[in-house]
Amino acid sequence: MKIHEIRALSTEAIEAKLNDTKEELMKFRFQLSSGELSDFTRLRQTRRIIARLTSVLNERLRNPESEVINE
């Protein structure tokens, strides 16, 4: 998920996506510890998506007028 795609989402959608992505990261960590994870790049990609989501969410919390909703 690219940063411009995240910025196009509403704040509620970003929060929901952040929760889903954190759950996905937790599943990947369990798979890694049990030896079932074969694609290690998914861990890195998921962490980066979480960072992007968190960054945009914090931008919006600091400046509520910057929220963009495409309808």
C-alpha positions in Angstrom: 0.0 0.0 0.0 1.5 3.3 -1.1 1.4 6.5 0.9 -0.9 8.3 -1.6 -3.4 5.4 -1.3 -3.3 5.7 2.5 -3.8 9.5 2.4 -6.9 9.0 0.2 -8.6 6.9 3.0 -10.6 8.3 5.8 -9.3 8.3 9.3 -11.6 5.5 10.4 -10.5 3.4 7.4 -6.8 4.0 8.3 -7.4 2.9 11.9 -9.2 -0.3 10.7 -6.5 -1.1 8.2 -3.9 -0.5 11.0 -5.6 -3.0 13.3 -5.9 -5.6 10.5 -2.2 -5.1 9.5 -1.0 -5.5 13.1 -3.0 -8.7 13.4 -1.4 -9.9 10.2 2.1 -9.1 11.6 1.3 -11.1 14.7 0.4 -14.1 12.6 3.6 -13.8 10.6 5.6 -13.7 13.8 3.9 -16.9 15.0 4.6 -18.5 11.7 8.3 -17.4 11.9 8.7 -18.8 15.4 7.2 -22.2 14.4 9.2 -22.4 11.2 6.2 -22.2 8.8 7.0 -18.8 7.3 8.8 -19.2 4.0 8.6 -15.6 2.6 10.5 -13.4 5.1 10.0 -10.3 3.0 6.3 -10.3 4.1 7.4 -9.4 7.6 9.4 -6.4 6.4 6.6 -5.2 4.1 4.0 -5.5 6.8 6.2 -3.5 9.2 6.6 -0.8 6.6 2.9 -0.6 5.9 2.2 -0.2 9.7 4.8 2.6 9.8 3.1 4.4 6.8 -0.4 4.0 8.3 0.8 5.3 11.7 2.6 8.3 10.1 -0.5 9.4 8.2 -2.7 8.9 11.2 -0.4 11.0 13.4 -0.3 13.7 10.7 -4.1 13.8 10.8 -4.2 13.9 14.6 -1.8 16.8 14.7 -3.6 18.7 11.9 -7.3 17.7 11.6 -8.0 20.0 8.7 -5.7 18.0 6.5 -8.0 15.0 6.3 -8.9 14.2 2.7 -12.0 12.1 1.9 -12.5 11.1 -1.7 -16.2 10.4 -2.3 
